[in-house]
Amino acid sequence: MTDESDSLDTTTGAATAADDLVVKVRRLHRRDLNRVWEFLKRVFRDVNRETVEYQRPRTKQRFLDVYEQPGIEQLLFEVEGPKGKSDIVGYAECAFQISGADNWMNERYFTRRDMRPMFVEELAVSPDYQGRGIGSFILEQLEHLARVRGCTHLVLEVAENNKRALHFYRARHFQRLDAAIFLAKKLSAESELLPARVLAGRPEEGEDPAALDAEVVAEEKIVVPVAPGEKPKKKAKKSDKEGKRGKDGKTAERDKEAKGAKSAKSGKTAKSDKPAKGGKKAKNGKPAV
């Protein structure tokens, strides 16, 4: 995770002719933690807007925890200001073994290639001092520390779209170790929320709301959202006239059935009376008509 000067100048601690500034390096002290955290936020603010991974510790607590971990070097680069006040112009953090519970680094990759790397976790240069050789001085200090500790390589991570940092490292003979990149594919999916639904009309006086709700559930009718300004279409309700018609129809049907039953009864009575009359005439000895 790095952000460096794009200058190819190899000045190491030398003063510029303009203002005779001298860069000094020292190890980080506990009293420096808050200042350095604010410095890192400022350095990586623009880079982190364009990258998938944070180019600095995700939280201040993680940064503070690094200070307590053994085997990690934290170096501070400063210049002395006009009134004797020192300004932070650079910061470097490195480790001699893979550290961090969420680190994906494969240690066997380096062992099989007989590599003894020093891992550069952070390398940051103040935006106000970029292009003045500070990045080169920091990198030279890290190379010197790695050689003294018996390391054979410097290993670091940089975002592929951090063009300025890539230019800085490639100009100093860094080579790509792995071809891993982040890939993403946009998926088309339906909304998790159902479309709008038209409510049933208000219950009329005397109607049971629970029974009406049951009818709505049985219909399971979902209405597709309409265009803005257009009213959704509601299901047509039976008018009072139609209901009356239906009621009259039932009444007429019942009247018709009753009339048919009466006619059938009358016909049966007339039929039975005729034979009785004929039988009576036959009994008197008169011929039947």
C-alpha positions in Angstrom: 0.0 0.0 0.0 2.0 2.9 -1.3 1.9 6.4 -2.5 5.1 7.9 -3.7 6.8 10.8 -5.6 6.9 10.4 -9.3 10.3 12.1 -9.4 13.3 10.2 -10.7 15.7 12.2 -8.6 17.9 10.1 -6.4 18.8 12.7 -3.8 19.2 11.2 -0.4 19.0 13.6 2.4 20.6 16.4 0.4 19.4 20.0 0.8 17.8 21.7 -2.1 19.5 24.9 -3.3 16.3 26.9 -2.9 15.6 26.5 0.9 18.3 24.1 2.2 15.8 21.7 3.7 17.4 18.5 5.1 15.4 15.2 5.5 16.1 13.3 8.6 14.9 9.7 9.4 14.1 8.2 12.8 12.0 5.5 14.3 8.4 6.2 15.2 7.7 7.0 18.9 4.3 6.6 20.7 3.9 10.4 20.8 4.0 10.5 17.0 1.0 8.1 16.4 -1.8 10.7 16.1 0.2 13.0 13.9 1.2 10.2 11.6 -2.3 8.9 11.3 -3.6 12.3 10.2 -0.6 12.5 7.7 -1.6 9.1 6.2 -5.2 10.1 5.8 -4.2 13.2 3.9 -1.7 11.4 1.7 -4.1 8.6 0.6 -7.3 10.6 0.5 -7.4 10.9 -3.3 -6.0 7.5 -4.1 -8.6 5.7 -1.9 -11.4 7.2 -3.9 -10.4 5.3 -7.0 -9.2 1.9 -5.6 -11.0 -1.3 -4.4 -8.6 -1.8 -1.5 -7.6 0.8 1.0 -4.1 2.1 0.4 -3.6 2.7 4.2 -4.9 1.0 7.4 -8.6 0.8 7.4 -9.0 2.2 10.9 -7.0 4.2 13.3 -7.2 1.3 15.8 -5.5 -1.0 13.4 -2.7 1.6 12.9 -2.3 1.9 16.6 -2.1 -1.9 17.0 0.8 -2.1 14.5 2.9 -0.1 16.9 2.6 -2.8 19.5 3.4 -5.7 17.1 7.0 -7.1 17.2 9.1 -7.4 14.1 7.6 -4.3 12.4 9.7 -1.2 11.6 8.0 2.2 11.4 10.2 5.0 10.1 9.4 8.7 10.1 11.0 11.2 7.7 10.9 14.9 8.7 12.3 18.3 7.7 12.9 21.1 10.1 10.6 24.1 9.6 11.4 27.8 9.9 10.8 28.0 13.7 12.5 24.8 14.6 9.2 22.8 14.2 9.6 19.6 12.3 7.1 18.6 9.5 6.4 15.0 8.5 7.3 14.6 4.8 7.4 10.8 4.6 6.5 7.5 6.4 7.6 3.9 5.8 6.4 0.7 7.5 8.0 -2.7 6.8 8.1 -6.3 8.2 10.5 -9.2 7.9 7.8 -11.8 8.0 4.2 -12.0 6.8 2.0 -10.3 9.4 -1.7 -9.6 9.9 -4.6 -12.0 10.4 -6.2 -11.0 7.1 -3.0 -11.2 5.0 -3.4 -13.3 1.9 0.3 -13.6 1.2 1.6 -17.1 0.5 4.9 -17.6 2.3 5.7 -20.8 0.4 5.9 -18.8 -2.8 9.0 -17.1 -1.6 10.5 -20.1 0.1 10.4 -22.2 -3.1 12.2 -19.5 -5.0 14.9 -19.0 -2.3 13.7 -15.5 -1.6 14.1 -13.8 1.8 11.9 -10.7 1.3 11.3 -7.6 3.4 7.7 -6.6 3.1 7.0 -2.9 2.6 3.6 -2.3 4.1 3.4 1.5 3.7 5.4 4.1 1.8 3.9 7.6 1.9 5.2 11.0 0.8 3.6 14.3 1.6 1.8 15.9 -1.4 3.6 19.1 -0.6 7.0 17.6 -1.1 6.5 15.2 -4.0 9.0 15.5 -6.8 11.8 16.6 -4.5 13.6 13.2 -4.0 11.9 12.2 -0.7 10.4 9.0 -2.2 13.9 8.0 -3.4 15.4 8.7 0.0 12.8 6.5 1.7 13.3 3.6 -0.7 17.1 3.8 -0.4 16.7 3.6 3.4 14.5 0.5 3.1 16.9 -1.2 0.8 19.7 -0.4 3.2 17.8 -1.9 6.1 16.9 -5.0 4.1 20.5 -5.7 3.2 21.6 -5.2 6.8 18.9 -7.8 8.0 20.0 -10.3 5.3 17.0 -9.9 3.0 17.3 -10.5 -0.8 14.2 -8.7 -2.0 11.8 -5.8 -1.3 8.2 -6.9 -1.8 5.3 -4.5 -1.9 1.7 -4.0 -3.2 0.5 -1.2 -5.3 -2.9 -0.6 -7.0 -2.8 -1.1 -10.8 -4.6 2.2 -11.4 -2.1 4.1 -9.3 -0.1 5.2 -12.4 2.2 7.5 -10.6 3.3 4.9 -8.1 3.8 2.2 -10.8 6.0 4.6 -12.8 8.0 5.3 -9.6 8.7 1.6 -8.9 9.3 0.5 -12.5 11.9 3.2 -12.9 13.7 1.6 -10.0 13.6 -2.0 -11.4 10.7 -3.4 -9.5 9.0 -6.3 -11.4 5.5 -7.7 -11.2 5.4 -11.0 -9.2 1.8 -12.0 -9.8 -0.9 -11.4 -12.4 -3.8 -11.3 -9.9 -6.3 -8.5 -10.5 -9.8 -7.7 -9.2 -12.6 -8.7 -11.6 -16.3 -7.8 -11.4 -19.5 -8.7 -13.4 -22.8 -6.8 -13.2 -25.8 -9.1 -12.6 -29.3 -8.4 -13.8 -31.8 -9.2 -11.1 -35.4 -8.6 -10.2 -36.3 -6.1 -7.5 -36.7 -7.6 -4.0 -39.9 -5.6 -3.5 -43.2 -6.4 -5.1 -44.9 -3.9 -7.5 -47.7 -1.6 -6.4 -51.1 -3.2 -5.6 -54.6 -1.6 -5.9 -56.6 -1.7 -2.7 -60.2 -2.9 -2.5 -62.9 -0.4 -2.0 -64.2 0.6 1.4 -66.6 -1.9 3.0 -70.3 -0.9 2.7 -72.4 -0.7 5.8 -73.3 -4.1 7.1 -70.5 -5.9 5.2 -68.0 -8.1 7.0 -64.4 -6.7 6.5 -62.9 -10.1 7.3 -64.9 -11.8 4.6 -63.9 -9.1 2.1 -60.2 -9.6 2.9 -60.6 -13.3 2.3 -62.0 -12.6 -1.2 -59.1 -10.3 -2.0 -56.6 -13.0 -1.0 -58.4 -15.5 -3.1 -58.2 -13.3 -6.2 -54.4 -12.7 -5.7 -54.5 -9.9 -8.2 -51.3 -7.8 -8.5 -51.5 -4.7 -10.7 -48.4 -3.6 -12.7 -47.3 0.0 -11.9 -48.7 2.5 -14.3 -47.0 5.5 -15.9 -46.8 8.7 -13.9 -50.0 10.7 -14.0 -52.1 7.7 -15.1 -54.6 6.2 -12.6 -54.5 2.4 -12.1 -57.6 0.6 -13.3 -59.8 -0.9 -10.6 -61.9 -4.0 -10.9 -65.5 -3.0 -11.8 -68.0 -3.6 -9.0 -71.6 -4.8 -9.5 -73.9 -1.7 -9.5 -77.0 -1.5 -7.3 -79.1 -1.8 -10.4 -77.4 -5.1 -11.4 -77.9 -6.4 -7.9 -81.5 -5.5 -8.0 -81.9 -7.1 -11.3 -80.3 -10.2 -10.0 -82.6 -10.2 -7.0 -85.7 -9.7 -9.3 -84.5 -12.5 -11.5 -84.5 -14.9 -8.5 -87.9 -13.7 -7.5 -89.3 -14.2 -11.0 -87.8 -17.7 -11.1 -89.4 -18.6 -7.8 -92.8 -17.3 -9.0 -92.5 -19.3 -12.2 -91.8 -22.5 -10.3 -94.7 -21.8 -7.9 -97.1 -21.2 -10.8 -96.0 -24.4 -12.6 -96.6 -26.4 -9.4 -100.1 -24.9 -9.1 -100.9 -25.7 -12.7 -99.8 -29.3 -12.3 -101.9 -29.6 -9.2 -105.0 -28.2 -11.0 -104.5 -30.5 -14.0 -104.3 -33.5 -11.7 -107.6 -32.6 -10.0 -109.5 -32.1 -13.4 -108.3 -35.4 -14.7 -109.4 -37.3 -11.6 -112.9 -35.6 -11.6 -113.7 -36.7 -15.2 -113.6 -40.5 -14.6 -115.6 -40.0 -11.4 -118.4 -38.3 -13.4 -118.4 -40.9 -16.1 -118.5 -43.7 -13.5 -121.6 -42.1 -11.9 -123.6 -42.1 -15.2 -122.7 -45.7 -15.9 -124.0 -46.6 -12.4 -127.5 -45.1 -13.3 -127.6 -47.3 -16.4 -127.3 -44.5 -18.8 -124.9 -44.9 -21.7 -121.6 -43.0 -21.3 -121.1 -40.1 -23.7 
